[in-house]
Amino acid sequence: MFSDGLRLRGGPGAHEPVWGQLYESDTLTVTECQGNWAHVRLEGRSAGGLRDGTVGWSASRYVLPAPVPEISRALPPGC
């Protein structure tokens, strides 16, 4: 993450306009990938003020999967 947030852009490229910033606490759904870019949808309001459901493009190397909660690893087989 950049200290000032991950840029959400209007298209898959560094030349595309910046629509806002995403932060580590924001939850995203990746809907598509194009080269080094991920098309994402914001789930909930962004720490940077973007609205729930906002879509755009961000550099995929900074979009990481959420960690699996510890409790799910502790469940017995078959649960």
C-alpha positions as CSV (number, residue, x, y, z in Angstrom):
1,M,0.0,0.0,0.0
2,F,1.1,3.5,-0.6
3,S,1.1,5.7,2.5
4,D,-1.5,7.9,0.9
5,G,-3.6,4.9,-0.2
6,L,-3.9,2.8,-3.3
7,R,-5.1,4.7,-6.3
8,L,-8.5,3.6,-7.8
9,R,-8.4,4.5,-11.4
10,G,-11.0,4.8,-14.2
11,G,-9.2,2.2,-16.4
12,P,-6.3,-0.3,-16.4
13,G,-3.3,1.9,-16.7
14,A,-1.2,4.5,-14.9
15,H,-2.3,7.2,-17.4
16,E,-6.0,6.7,-16.4
17,P,-7.7,9.3,-14.1
18,V,-7.6,8.7,-10.4
19,W,-11.1,8.4,-8.9
20,G,-10.0,8.0,-5.3
21,Q,-7.9,6.2,-2.7
22,L,-8.3,2.7,-1.2
23,Y,-6.8,1.7,2.1
24,E,-5.8,-1.5,3.9
25,S,-9.0,-1.6,5.9
26,D,-11.1,-1.5,2.7
27,T,-12.8,-4.7,1.4
28,L,-12.7,-5.3,-2.3
29,T,-14.1,-7.9,-4.7
30,V,-11.9,-8.5,-7.8
31,T,-14.2,-8.9,-10.8
32,E,-11.6,-9.1,-13.6
33,C,-7.8,-8.9,-14.2
34,Q,-6.1,-7.3,-17.2
35,G,-2.3,-7.6,-17.2
36,N,-1.1,-6.0,-14.0
37,W,-4.4,-4.4,-13.2
38,A,-7.4,-5.6,-11.2
39,H,-11.0,-4.4,-11.7
40,V,-12.4,-4.1,-8.2
41,R,-15.7,-3.3,-6.5
42,L,-15.7,-1.7,-3.1
43,E,-17.7,-3.6,-0.4
44,G,-18.8,-1.0,2.1
45,R,-17.7,2.6,2.4
46,S,-14.0,3.3,1.9
47,A,-11.8,4.8,4.6
48,G,-11.1,7.4,1.9
49,G,-14.7,8.3,1.5
50,L,-15.6,6.3,-1.6
51,R,-19.2,4.9,-1.7
52,D,-20.1,1.3,-1.3
53,G,-20.2,-0.4,-4.7
54,T,-17.7,1.9,-6.3
55,V,-15.9,0.2,-9.2
56,G,-12.5,0.9,-10.8
57,W,-9.0,-0.4,-11.5
58,S,-6.0,-0.7,-9.2
59,A,-2.6,-2.2,-9.6
60,S,-3.1,-5.9,-8.9
61,R,0.2,-6.4,-7.0
62,Y,-1.3,-4.3,-4.1
63,V,-4.7,-6.1,-4.0
64,L,-4.2,-9.0,-1.6
65,P,-6.5,-11.8,-0.5
66,A,-8.0,-11.5,3.0
67,P,-6.3,-13.8,5.6
68,V,-8.3,-16.8,6.6
69,P,-9.5,-16.4,10.2
70,E,-7.9,-18.5,12.8
71,I,-11.2,-20.1,13.9
72,S,-11.7,-21.7,10.5
73,R,-8.4,-23.5,10.7
74,A,-9.3,-24.8,14.2
75,L,-12.5,-26.5,13.0
76,P,-12.5,-30.3,13.0
77,P,-12.6,-32.1,9.6
78,G,-16.1,-32.3,8.0
79,C,-17.3,-29.0,9.5
